[in-house]
Amino acid sequence: MGDYLVRGLAFDGQVRAFAADTTKTVGEAQRRHMMWPTASAALGRTMTAGVMMGAMLKGNDKITLKLEGKGPIGLVLVDSDANGGVRGYVTNPQTHLDLNEQGKLDVRGAVGTEGMLSVVKDLGLRDYFTGQTPIVSGEVAEDFTYYFAVSEQVPSSVGLGVLVDTDNSIIAAGGFIIQLMPGTDDETIAKIEERISSVEPISKLIQRGLTPEEVLAEVLGKENVQILDKKPVHFDCNCSKDRFARGIMGLGEQEIQDMIEEDGMAEAQCHFCMEKYEYSKGELETLIEELRA
């Protein structure tokens, strides 16, 4: 079965919950960018957060997540939508550090902690919604937990994990987001805190073969969860040769003429999916003609 996410309610509607298996999707990103383990963990966690936050949107709405912590990995950038599509990249994909004190991938060291987490929502309106909070951990999950509490004022627990094999491939990736609705009683909060504190890391749950539904059952208790819907998750990039051609036209006639005279062609590469697009001399001349029209 392919990657997918589920959306549900728990404790008689006092809690909303999301869980996702993103193993193949993060694996696709790892292969396209030839990422090393720590970079894979950082981007994979952020992509997983992205698909679940995308599931909070509607229709053709989109969301962009940026982690800029001044660590060696550079910028972590993820785009996702309301339909399970996600893409992302890091500035330095061949980043890998020694394991941390817990013997785990040092995502904090790679991301850094001197910067901001930004969330930009494109809701089809004239202005975008932008929320921004300081990076408090660099481990990614804690940073999104803090974002929800401060920027959206929704008490949340975010779990994100990526397990990387010795050949750099992705063994397991996934996550959950648990959010308390206004008026959640103290007894329910105490039950959730107790279960979350004792649950295995999310990457281990996915590695053991648990489905997103079973992850929520593990985190919240099977008897407490009602699954509302599920949707497939996939690596999705909307780049195209035409889209990049419009970008080249935006450089202006003289710049395109310089490309023709210096190289006789042009090449563009997408940061997100690494696809390359070539433009012959004739295609560049056509772009100039379109600019003059």
Legacy VTK file of the C-alpha trace (Angstrom):
# vtk DataFile Version 3.0
C-alpha trace
ASCII
DATASET POLYDATA
POINTS 293 float
0.000 0.000 0.000
1.201 3.531 -0.728
1.657 6.347 1.761
-1.458 7.929 3.216
-2.738 10.023 6.094
-5.844 9.871 8.253
-7.850 12.584 9.978
-9.912 11.827 13.031
-11.558 12.966 16.243
-11.046 11.586 19.733
-12.588 11.777 23.177
-16.061 12.726 21.909
-14.813 15.518 19.682
-12.590 17.182 22.267
-9.496 16.316 20.226
-8.669 16.345 16.541
-5.932 14.092 15.298
-3.847 13.398 12.197
-1.406 10.605 11.441
0.596 9.787 8.310
2.899 7.166 6.848
5.270 9.046 4.527
7.959 6.397 4.020
7.795 6.200 0.226
7.313 9.963 -0.158
10.380 10.810 1.926
12.230 8.039 0.092
11.424 9.740 -3.209
12.865 13.018 -1.899
15.961 11.217 -0.620
16.594 9.630 -4.028
15.991 12.803 -6.018
18.342 14.868 -3.851
20.791 12.055 -2.983
20.468 13.116 0.647
22.638 11.889 3.467
20.963 10.609 6.673
20.771 13.745 8.836
19.496 15.810 5.909
16.905 13.109 5.149
15.691 13.160 8.731
15.327 16.955 8.788
13.559 17.217 5.437
11.483 14.062 6.022
10.168 15.315 9.354
9.263 18.666 7.819
7.577 17.059 4.802
5.544 14.853 7.134
4.428 17.888 9.129
3.596 19.538 5.808
1.244 16.820 4.561
-0.657 16.771 7.861
-0.924 20.564 7.984
-2.033 20.449 4.351
-4.852 18.124 5.436
-6.099 20.953 7.677
-6.756 23.033 4.542
-9.511 22.821 1.933
-9.868 22.698 -1.853
-6.838 24.079 -3.677
-5.292 25.743 -0.622
-1.527 25.355 -0.178
0.992 25.749 2.605
4.725 26.479 2.673
6.967 25.623 5.625
10.402 27.162 6.108
12.987 26.227 8.720
15.895 28.651 8.831
18.017 27.763 11.840
21.469 28.788 10.564
22.733 25.202 10.803
24.929 23.470 8.189
21.891 22.058 6.368
20.819 25.587 5.393
17.196 26.296 4.490
14.580 23.537 4.838
11.666 24.346 2.507
8.474 22.316 2.023
5.340 22.951 -0.054
2.191 20.892 0.466
-1.480 21.056 -0.442
-4.884 19.906 0.787
-4.776 16.798 -1.429
-1.782 14.952 0.008
0.803 16.376 -2.387
4.143 17.498 -0.953
7.599 18.496 -2.175
10.663 19.878 -0.450
14.398 20.439 -0.414
17.278 21.510 1.808
20.095 23.801 0.730
22.803 21.252 1.540
21.407 17.724 1.045
24.793 16.062 1.579
24.820 17.005 5.254
25.488 14.349 7.896
26.722 14.794 11.449
27.912 12.407 14.136
25.130 10.846 16.209
23.966 12.855 19.232
24.264 11.856 22.913
21.195 9.618 22.572
22.772 7.759 19.656
20.306 9.295 17.188
20.651 11.453 14.093
21.655 14.975 15.132
18.842 16.868 13.399
19.142 19.719 15.892
22.798 20.193 14.986
22.018 20.147 11.263
19.025 22.511 11.390
20.399 24.878 14.017
18.491 26.807 16.666
19.240 30.435 15.805
16.388 31.275 13.510
12.726 31.025 12.685
10.040 28.591 11.609
7.705 30.232 9.082
4.326 28.930 7.910
2.730 30.578 4.877
-0.818 29.583 3.912
-2.153 30.337 0.433
-5.914 30.191 0.980
-6.823 31.592 -2.431
-7.254 35.101 -1.033
-5.468 38.304 -1.967
-3.144 38.103 1.050
-1.346 35.070 2.430
-1.599 34.061 6.080
1.894 34.021 7.584
2.848 32.752 11.018
6.361 32.806 12.413
7.900 31.539 15.642
11.484 31.085 16.870
13.076 27.674 16.459
13.091 26.336 20.018
14.596 22.896 19.470
15.809 22.253 15.929
14.411 18.718 16.238
11.438 19.877 14.105
8.535 18.225 15.980
8.999 20.419 19.063
9.276 23.467 16.823
5.888 22.759 15.238
4.372 22.060 18.669
5.580 25.514 19.745
4.306 27.084 16.503
0.774 25.739 17.009
0.685 26.914 20.631
2.004 30.415 19.992
0.995 31.347 16.436
-2.334 29.511 16.122
-3.089 29.227 19.859
-3.975 25.547 19.562
-2.404 23.281 22.225
-0.859 20.447 20.214
1.488 17.508 20.369
3.501 16.795 17.232
5.422 13.568 16.659
7.680 13.200 13.605
10.244 10.567 12.744
12.462 9.246 9.944
14.495 6.051 10.112
17.411 5.891 7.642
19.225 2.725 6.529
22.990 2.337 6.164
22.694 2.811 2.381
20.918 6.174 2.953
17.518 4.765 1.921
14.446 5.429 4.064
13.271 2.547 6.252
10.311 4.344 7.832
8.876 7.852 8.047
5.691 9.221 9.540
4.104 11.401 12.152
1.087 12.486 14.137
-0.477 15.754 15.253
-2.835 15.778 18.251
-4.721 19.020 18.912
-6.953 19.988 21.830
-10.196 21.751 21.001
-11.449 24.621 23.218
-12.963 23.300 26.428
-11.102 19.981 26.557
-11.459 18.740 30.153
-8.478 18.167 32.451
-9.078 14.414 32.714
-8.817 14.015 28.943
-5.659 16.130 28.827
-4.087 13.999 31.563
-4.921 10.769 29.686
-3.413 12.080 26.455
-0.248 13.322 28.169
0.221 9.939 29.865
-0.178 7.975 26.634
2.060 10.269 24.577
4.811 10.124 27.205
4.900 6.330 27.039
4.412 5.712 23.310
7.295 4.453 21.138
8.952 6.886 18.694
6.749 7.308 15.621
9.430 5.976 13.246
9.550 2.746 15.285
5.752 2.408 15.105
5.866 2.795 11.314
8.798 0.376 11.065
6.770 -2.183 13.025
4.119 -1.931 10.326
1.494 0.128 12.128
-0.914 1.958 9.832
-1.822 5.615 10.447
-5.097 4.416 12.011
-3.166 2.134 14.347
-0.749 4.947 15.202
-3.657 7.068 16.439
-5.009 4.074 18.364
-1.580 3.659 19.970
-1.293 7.354 20.841
-4.867 7.991 21.998
-6.386 4.581 22.730
-8.402 2.660 20.145
-11.642 3.108 22.056
-11.228 6.889 22.006
-10.600 7.465 18.275
-13.041 8.005 15.425
-11.447 8.078 11.932
-13.138 10.624 9.664
-11.279 10.139 6.387
-8.020 9.133 4.723
-6.172 10.335 1.654
-3.085 9.245 -0.259
0.213 11.075 0.246
2.714 11.499 -2.583
5.732 13.496 -3.715
4.271 16.055 -6.105
6.067 18.829 -7.983
4.216 21.235 -10.258
7.272 22.363 -12.200
7.208 22.183 -15.999
9.158 23.330 -19.033
6.523 25.999 -19.746
6.694 27.311 -16.188
10.464 27.701 -16.358
10.129 29.285 -19.807
7.977 32.014 -18.271
10.692 32.506 -15.666
13.311 32.887 -18.412
11.095 35.434 -20.162
11.005 37.371 -16.910
14.766 37.911 -17.235
14.173 40.119 -20.246
15.180 40.102 -23.917
18.815 41.104 -23.430
19.484 38.347 -20.896
17.990 35.726 -23.229
20.046 37.095 -26.133
23.178 36.763 -23.986
22.296 33.081 -23.367
22.021 32.499 -27.109
25.337 34.197 -27.888
27.320 32.693 -24.991
25.975 29.132 -24.762
23.621 28.644 -27.691
21.075 27.182 -25.255
19.837 27.355 -21.659
19.248 24.849 -18.893
17.057 25.178 -15.796
16.768 22.821 -12.851
13.969 22.593 -10.291
15.176 22.890 -6.680
12.317 20.698 -5.450
12.435 17.657 -7.746
15.813 18.134 -9.505
14.258 17.785 -12.991
16.283 19.546 -15.698
14.797 21.430 -18.640
16.824 22.378 -21.714
15.999 25.190 -24.149
17.553 25.172 -27.608
18.644 28.267 -29.490
15.412 28.113 -31.491
13.277 27.879 -28.331
15.066 30.868 -26.813
14.555 32.867 -29.996
10.838 32.006 -29.816
10.739 33.397 -26.266
12.268 36.647 -27.511
9.623 36.820 -30.260
6.914 36.369 -27.642
8.387 39.203 -25.581
8.363 41.491 -28.640
4.787 40.562 -29.614
LINES 1 294
293 0 1 2 3 4 5 6 7 8 9 10 11 12 13 14 15 16 17 18 19 20 21 22 23 24 25 26 27 28 29 30 31 32 33 34 35 36 37 38 39 40 41 42 43 44 45 46 47 48 49 50 51 52 53 54 55 56 57 58 59 60 61 62 63 64 65 66 67 68 69 70 71 72 73 74 75 76 77 78 79 80 81 82 83 84 85 86 87 88 89 90 91 92 93 94 95 96 97 98 99 100 101 102 103 104 105 106 107 108 109 110 111 112 113 114 115 116 117 118 119 120 121 122 123 124 125 126 127 128 129 130 131 132 133 134 135 136 137 138 139 140 141 142 143 144 145 146 147 148 149 150 151 152 153 154 155 156 157 158 159 160 161 162 163 164 165 166 167 168 169 170 171 172 173 174 175 176 177 178 179 180 181 182 183 184 185 186 187 188 189 190 191 192 193 194 195 196 197 198 199 200 201 202 203 204 205 206 207 208 209 210 211 212 213 214 215 216 217 218 219 220 221 222 223 224 225 226 227 228 229 230 231 232 233 234 235 236 237 238 239 240 241 242 243 244 245 246 247 248 249 250 251 252 253 254 255 256 257 258 259 260 261 262 263 264 265 266 267 268 269 270 271 272 273 274 275 276 277 278 279 280 281 282 283 284 285 286 287 288 289 290 291 292
